[in-house]
Amino acid sequence: MRQAIIYRGEDGYWVAECPSLPGCISQGKTKQEAIANIREAIEGYIVSLEEDGLAVPGEQFEALVVAV
């Protein structure tokens, strides 16, 4: 299981990022589509690392949302 950050992008699409997997980013027209797309991106990212014989980073992300 991985944590993802989802937010509205400048173009109106929802952007989804997985901070524990650098560069693993996706988007969707809706929040649900962005979630489905980042789930697929995470799976593909991990498969690619394993196929290349590279270590899969652990999930070590913590977030704090602060309104200022």
VEXGU-707566 format. One record per atom (N, C-alpha, C, O): residue in three letters; x negated, y negated, z negated. Coordinates in steps of 0.001 Angstrom, whole numbers, padded with zeros to 6 digits, always signed. Layout:
BEGIN
ALAXYZ/...
***
This chain:
BEGIN
MET-000844+001174+000000/MET+000000+000000+000000/MET-000891-001240+000000/MET-001888-001293-000719/ARG-000529-002231+000805/ARG-001285-003473+000930/ARG-000382-004664+000662/ARG+000818-004618+000929/GLN-000954-005710+000142/GLN-000222-006952-000047/GLN-000340-007785+001222/GLN-001373-007770+001892/ALA+000711-008501+001541/ALA+000705-009390+002701/ALA+001269-010740+002284/ALA+002138-010828+001416/ILE+000763-011775+002911/ILE+001274-013122+002724/ILE+002075-013463+003966/ILE+001600-013286+005088/ILE+003295-013956+003764/ILE+004159-014302+004885/ILE+004587-015753+004733/ILE+005063-016173+003678/TYR+004406-016510+005811/TYR+004767-017927+005771/TYR+005176-018374+007170/TYR+004839-017735+008166/ARG+005904-019474+007222/ARG+006352-020003+008510/ARG+005202-020746+009176/ARG+004579-021618+008568/GLY+004926-020397+010420/GLY+003875-021044+011186/GLY+004379-022323+011843/GLY+005573-022620+011811/GLU+003472-023067+012430/GLU+003812-024337+013070/GLU+004768-024170+014248/GLU+005529-025084+014565/ASP+004732-023005+014896/ASP+005580-022762+016056/ASP+006955-022212+015685/ASP+007756-021898+016566/GLY+007233-022093+014375/GLY+008521-021586+013928/GLY+008562-020089+013695/GLY+009512-019576+013103/TYR+007536-019382+014159/TYR+007450-017945+013910/TYR+006964-017711+012475/TYR+006350-018587+011866/TRP+007247-016527+011952/TRP+006737-016137+010644/TRP+005392-015451+010833/TRP+005261-014523+011631/VAL+004403-015914+010096/VAL+003046-015371+010166/VAL+002849-014449+008974/VAL+003267-014766+007860/ALA+002211-013306+009210/ALA+001937-012339+008149/ALA+000451-012006+008171/ALA-000104-011659+009214/GLU-000186-012114+007011/GLU-001615-011817+006882/GLU-001824-010812+005764/GLU-001110-010817+004760/CYS-002811-009954+005953/CYS-003215-008998+004927/CYS-004600-009409+004440/CYS-005594-009070+005082/PRO-004694-010134+003320/PRO-005975-010675+002860/PRO-007054-009630+002585/PRO-008240-009931+002720/SER-006676-008419+002206/SER-007693-007409+001908/SER-008293-006789+003168/SER-009263-006036+003089/LEU-007716-007106+004334/LEU-008242-006635+005617/LEU-008518-007869+006478/LEU-007629-008322+007200/PRO-009717-008413+006414/PRO-010036-009661+007105/PRO-009665-009626+008592/PRO-010035-008706+009322/GLY-008927-010649+009015/GLY-008524-010752+010407/GLY-007263-009986+010758/GLY-006827-010016+011908/CYS-006667-009301+009793/CYS-005442-008538+010043/CYS-004257-009492+009889/CYS-003782-009751+008783/ILE-003794-010006+011035/ILE-002734-011010+011068/ILE-001733-010624+012141/ILE-002107-010087+013183/SER-000469-010893+011888/SER+000573-010667+012878/SER+001635-011744+012702/SER+001488-012642+011873/GLN+002696-011651+013480/GLN+003780-012619+013352/GLN+005069-012016+013871/GLN+005071-010931+014453/GLY+006165-012726+013659/GLY+007458-012300+014172/GLY+008428-013456+014177/GLY+008215-014463+013502/LYS+009501-013309+014943/LYS+010522-014357+014998/LYS+011277-014471+013681/LYS+011735-015553+013314/THR+011407-013357+012971/THR+012080-013340+011671/THR+011121-012795+010619/THR+010082-012224+010951/LYS+011475-012975+009353/LYS+010646-012413+008278/LYS+010559-010902+008418/LYS+009487-010317+008266/GLN+011698-010268+008712/GLN+011724-008811+008827/GLN+010838-008327+009964/GLN+010148-007316+009832/GLU+010855-009043+011076/GLU+010009-008666+012206/GLU+008534-008849+011857/GLU+007701-008020+012223/ALA+008210-009933+011149/ALA+006823-010163+010728/ALA+006349-009059+009788/ALA+005205-008614+009881/ILE+007217-008617+008891/ILE+006865-007535+007963/ILE+006617-006239+008725/ILE+005635-005541+008471/ALA+007508-005921+009657/ALA+007332-004701+010464/ALA+006044-004780+011277/ALA+005325-003789+011403/ASN+005754-005951+011827/ASN+004557-006109+012647/ASN+003279-006035+011832/ASN+002295-005454+012291/ILE+003265-006614+010622/ILE+002049-006547+009805/ILE+001846-005125+009293/ILE+000708-004682+009135/ARG+002924-004412+009036/ARG+002801-003003+008628/ARG+002110-002205+009734/ARG+001208-001412+009464/GLU+002537-002418+010971/GLU+001926-001734+012110/GLU+000466-002168+012291/GLU-000401-001342+012576/ALA+000202-003471+012121/ALA-001166-003985+012261/ALA-002090-003389+011200/ALA-003234-003044+011497/ILE-001603-003268+009972/ILE-002401-002686+008887/ILE-002736-001232+009214/ILE-003881-000805+009068/GLU-001739-000480+009653/GLU-001972+000928+009990/GLU-003011+001050+011101/GLU-003918+001879+011021/GLY-002878+000227+012130/GLY-003835+000267+013241/GLY-005236-000152+012822/GLY-006223+000420+013285/TYR-005325-001140+011958/TYR-006604-001637+011452/TYR-007341-000523+010715/TYR-008527-000285+010941/ILE-006613+000152+009831/ILE-007219+001223+009029/ILE-007626+002399+009922/ILE-008705+002963+009741/VAL-006784+002771+010873/VAL-007126+003856+011801/VAL-008394+003509+012573/VAL-009269+004358+012747/SER-008495+002270+013033/SER-009688+001842+013779/SER-010947+001930+012937/SER-011986+002390+013411/LEU-010858+001489+011682/LEU-012023+001586+010791/LEU-012446+003041+010614/LEU-013626+003374+010716/GLU-011465+003902+010347/GLU-011767+005322+010132/GLU-012360+005961+011383/GLU-013305+006744+011285/GLU-011820+005639+012556/GLU-012351+006194+013804/GLU-013790+005749+014058/GLU-014578+006487+014649/ASP-014125+004548+013612/ASP-015476+004015+013786/ASP-016416+004436+012652/ASP-017590+004064+012645/GLY-015899+005207+011701/GLY-016715+005669+010584/GLY-017046+004577+009583/GLY-018038+004673+008861/LEU-016222+003543+009537/LEU-016454+002433+008614/LEU-015591+002587+007362/LEU-014531+003211+007387/ALA-016071+002007+006283/ALA-015331+002070+005020/ALA-014069+001210+005096/ALA-014075+000127+005681/VAL-013008+001701+004504/VAL-011758+000946+004424/VAL-011789+000147+003124/VAL-011897+000727+002043/PRO-011695-001187+003220/PRO-011723-002002+001999/PRO-010570-001653+001067/PRO-009468-001327+001510/GLY-010841-001728-000213/GLY-009792-001499-001197/GLY-008871-002697-001290/GLY-009197-003784-000815/GLU-007733-002494-001896/GLU-006772-003576-002117/GLU-007155-004284-003406/GLU-006956-003748-004496/GLN-007706-005487-003285/GLN-008150-006228-004467/GLN-007730-007689-004376/GLN-008478-008580-004781/PHE-006568-007929-003861/PHE-006108-009300-003661/PHE-005129-009696-004732/PHE-004217-008937-005057/GLU-005305-010865-005279/GLU-004364-011427-006220/GLU-004005-012819-005721/GLU-004870-013554-005245/ALA-002735-013180-005829/ALA-002313-014504-005372/ALA-001629-015246-006501/ALA-001012-014657-007389/LEU-001757-016535-006436/LEU-001078-017416-007375/LEU-000477-018548-006546/LEU-001192-019277-005859/VAL+000819-018681-006617/VAL+001483-019756-005888/VAL+001741-020890-006862/VAL+002347-020696-007915/VAL+001276-022069-006501/VAL+001419-023242-007359/VAL+002074-024356-006554/VAL+001604-024697-005469/ALA+003132-024911-007067/ALA+003776-026041-006418/ALA+003191-027314-007014/ALA+003202-027490-008232/VAL+002682-028199-006167/VAL+002101-029456-006644/VAL+002759-030631-005944/VAL+002409-031782-006208/
***
